[in-house]
C-alpha cells in the first residue's frame, strides 16, 4: 500500500524559505505525476505545483517564481522549495499524485508564515 509522508514545515518569517519533502513508500509512484497541494481551514484544498513523470513542472499562479518543485525518483522523494514566503502561504501542505488520488492523502506538514 502506497503511503506519502510529508515533512519540512514550520514557522518562518515573511520573506523566508522552507523546503518540504514527501517520501513515498509501499509502491512506485515514479510512473505518475506528483503534486503539492495546500489547504487552509475552511477552504478547499488547492494545487500548488505539480511535476510530470518526465520532470516538467507546472505552478499555480501564486507559486510561480517563488516555489520550485522537484522529484528524486531514486529516493522516492518529492520536494517543494519555497522562497519569499508570504503570510498568505500559511497552510497545511500535502503531496499526492497529480491528479490526486483521494485515499493517498497523508497528514501533511504545517507551514506558518509570520508577518
C-alpha positions in Angstrom: 0.0 0.0 0.0 1.4 3.4 -1.0 2.0 5.9 1.7 3.1 9.5 1.4 4.8 11.2 4.3 5.3 15.0 4.3 7.9 16.9 6.4 9.8 20.1 6.5 7.1 22.5 7.5 7.5 25.0 10.4 7.3 28.6 11.4 9.1 31.1 9.3 9.1 34.9 8.9 7.7 36.5 5.8 10.4 36.6 3.1 11.9 33.4 4.4 12.3 30.0 2.9 11.3 26.4 3.6 11.9 23.1 1.9 9.2 20.5 2.1 9.8 16.8 1.4 7.5 14.0 0.6 8.7 10.4 0.9 6.8 7.6 -0.8 6.8 4.1 0.4 5.0 0.9 -0.4 4.8 1.4 -4.1 6.2 3.0 -7.2 4.8 6.4 -8.0 7.6 7.3 -10.3 5.2 6.4 -13.2 2.8 9.1 -12.3 2.8 12.8 -12.0 3.2 14.2 -8.5 2.0 17.4 -6.9 2.0 19.6 -3.8 -1.3 20.8 -2.5 -2.3 23.1 0.4 -5.3 23.7 2.5 -6.4 26.5 4.8 -9.1 25.6 7.4 -12.5 26.4 5.9 -11.2 26.4 2.4 -10.9 23.8 -0.4 -7.5 22.1 -0.9 -5.7 23.7 -3.9 -2.9 22.6 -6.1 0.4 24.4 -5.5 2.6 22.8 -8.1 2.9 19.5 -10.0 5.6 17.7 -11.9 5.2 15.2 -14.7 6.8 11.9 -14.9 9.3 13.5 -17.3 10.2 16.2 -14.8 8.3 19.1 -16.3 7.0 21.4 -13.6 3.8 23.4 -13.5 2.9 26.0 -11.0 -0.2 27.8 -9.8 -0.1 31.5 -10.3 0.6 32.2 -6.6 3.6 29.8 -6.7 5.1 30.8 -10.0 8.5 32.4 -9.5 8.7 31.7 -5.7 8.3 27.9 -5.4 10.3 25.1 -7.1 9.0 21.5 -7.3 11.4 18.7 -8.0 11.5 14.9 -7.6 14.2 12.4 -6.9 12.9 9.1 -8.3 15.8 7.1 -6.9 14.9 8.3 -3.4 11.2 8.2 -3.9 11.1 11.8 -2.7 9.2 14.8 -3.9 10.4 18.3 -2.9 9.0 21.8 -2.7 11.4 24.6 -2.3 9.5 27.7 -1.1 11.2 31.1 -1.2 9.9 34.6 -0.5 7.2 33.3 1.7 4.2 35.4 2.5 1.7 35.3 5.3 -1.0 34.0 2.8 1.2 30.9 2.2 0.2 29.7 5.7 -1.5 26.4 5.3 -1.1 22.7 5.7 0.8 21.3 2.7 0.2 17.8 1.3 1.7 15.8 -1.5 -0.2 13.4 -3.7 -0.2 12.2 -7.2 -1.3 14.6 -9.9 -4.2 14.2 -10.5 -4.7 13.3 -6.9 -5.9 10.0 -5.5 -8.2 10.5 -2.5 -7.0 7.6 -0.4 -3.4 8.8 -0.7 -3.8 11.9 1.4 -1.3 11.9 4.3 -1.2 14.1 7.4 0.5 17.0 5.7 3.0 19.4 7.1 2.1 22.8 8.5 3.7 25.9 7.2 3.1 29.1 9.2 4.5 32.4 7.9 4.5 35.3 10.3 4.3 38.8 9.1 
